[in-house]
Amino acid sequence: MTSDDAAVIDDPRARVVTTGTAAERFTAFASDRSPELSRIAYLLCGDAHRAADLVQLALERTYRAWGRVGDGDPFAYARRVIATARIDTWRRTKRDVLVAPADLRPGAAPDGTQHVVDRDELVRALRQLPAAQRRVVVLRYLLDRTEKQTAEDLGISVGAVKSGASRGLDRLRDVLGVEQSDDGGSPDTSRKEAQS
């Protein structure tokens, strides 16, 4: 069979495109066989992230050895790379935690949509604050700095931090449509009063 022939081996175990450049043949192999390699890697390690790393390593090594394995059975070579790499990792770390087969597949991941929406709303509200107030609010409440640390970071007085934080929080409440607490104080004031 010459390289000009448009032939494809249709074996259910090994589909190898035999035309085109080596890079094109490898690309066809990688796109066809990556899902199977991913399943094998996941079953070997039980972790989706490790499995993705193993597949990446297998594809990299298969590509480098394509001249030797491209005309044979590259899937067997890639599968062997995954198994060997997994064994090597286990030998190096020896920190595998065995889990029950029922626990191998993770359950449904929690929906993080609301978290993203809330964060976006907060960022948009912070952009509406004057720069000085925004800096104070971010340092004070998002980065959890004390009033003194915030004052030192910004080069202003502690009193300016207190008033900037108070005004900034009031403005954020207005923008976000949040009602002020019953005592009318900032979160920091409420905390101090609760401790007294």
N, C-alpha and C positions, 0 to 999 in steps of 0.2 A: 504494500500500500504506500503510495507516495504522499508527500505532504500537501500536494495540490488536491487530493481527493477530499470530498466533503463527506467524511464518514464519521459516524458517532456510534460507539459501542453501547448497545442498549441492554446491558446486563443490569438487573435490578440492584445488584450489589456495587457495581462499578461502572459509572457512566463517565467516560473520558472523551472529551472532544479532541480529535486528532488533527485538526486543521488550525491554521493561524500561527501566530508567534507563540513562543513559550509563555509570555505574559498573558496573552488572550486565553490560552488553554488553562493556565492556572486560575485566572479570573473566573472562567466558567466552572471549574472544579470547586473553587471556594464558594461561589454563590449557590451551587447545587448541594454541596455536602456540609456546609456550615451548620444547618439545623441538626443534622444527625450527630455531628461532632459535639455540638452544644449539649445534646441529651446525654451522650456518653460522659462528657466531662462533669455534668451536673450529678449524674448517678455515682460517679467516682468520688466526688468531694462533698456533695450535699449543700453547696453554697453557690448561688447564682454568680456572684462576683468572682470567686475563684474559678468557676467554670468558664467564664468569659476570658479570664487571663490564660487559662489552659488552652482554649481554642485559639486565641491570638498567637500564643507560642507555637502551637502545632502548625498553624497556617504559615507563620514566619519560617519555621524550619523546613516545612514542605516546599515552600517557594525556593529556598536556598538549595535544596536538594532536587529541584524539579528536573534537572538534566538527567539524573539517575532514575528517579521514580515516576516521572511524568508519563512514560510509555508503559509502565507496569501498572501497579495498583497504588496510586497515591493515597487513597482513602485508608488502606491498611497501614501505610507509613504514618499518616497523620494520627490515626488511632493509637499507634504504638507510641508516638511522641507524647500524646496526652497521658497514657498510662505510665510511661516512664517518668514524666515530669511530676505527676501526682505522687508517685512512690518516692522520688527524690525530695519533694517538699515534706512528705511525712517523715522521712529519715532525718532531715535537717531540724525540723521543729519538734516532732513527736508530741504535738499538743492537740491532736484531734479529739473532739468530743463526739462520742457515738450517740446517736439519737435513734428513736424508734422509727421504723419505715413510714409510719403514718405521719410523723412530724417532719419528714424530709421536704415536702412541698410547703412553702409558706402560705399562710392563709391570705385572705384578701387584705390588701394594704389599706390603712385608713385613708379616707378621702381628705386631702390637704387643701381642697379648693377654698374653704372658708378662711383658712389661715392666710392664703395668698391674697384673698380679697381684703381681709382686715389689714394686712401689712400694706397693701397698695393704698388703701384709704388713709392709713396713718401717714404714709410718706407724702401723699398729696396734701394732707392737712398741715404737715410740718413745713411744706414749701410755701404755705400762705403766711407763715410767721415771719416777722422781721428777722434778719440774719442774727442779730445779737441774742434775741429770745430763742431762736432755733438752736443756737450753739449751747445755750444754758440748758434747755430742756433735754437735748440729746445727751450731753455729758452727765447731767444730773440724774435723769430717769431711765434713759435707754442704756447708758454705760454704767449706771449705778455708782457714780462718783459722789463723794461727800460735798457739802457746800464749800468747804475749805479747799479741797482738791480742784473743784471746778473753778473757784476764784483764782487759784494759782495757775491753772492751765490757761485760763483766758486773760490773765493779768488784770483782773478787776477786783473790787472789794466783795466781801461776803454779803454785804447788804445789797449790792447790785445783783448778785446771784439770786438772792432771795426774791427780790422784786421782779427780776427777769423770769424766774421760774414761775412765780405766781401769775404774772401777766400772760406768759406763754401758755400755761395750763388753762387759764380762763379762755384764751383765744382758741385753743384746741377744742375745748368743750363746746364752744359756740359753733365751730366749723363742723365738728363731728356730731353735734346734736346730743351731747351727753349732758345729763343734768348734774349740777353740782351737789356734793354731799350735804347732808342736813346741817352740819356745823359750819359749812361755808369755807372750810380750810382746805389746804392742799393735802395730798396724800401724806407728805412728810409731817405736816402739822397734826393730822389725825393720828398718826402713829405715835407722836410725842405725847399727845393728850391721853392716848390709851395707856401709855406706860406710866403716867403720873398717878 
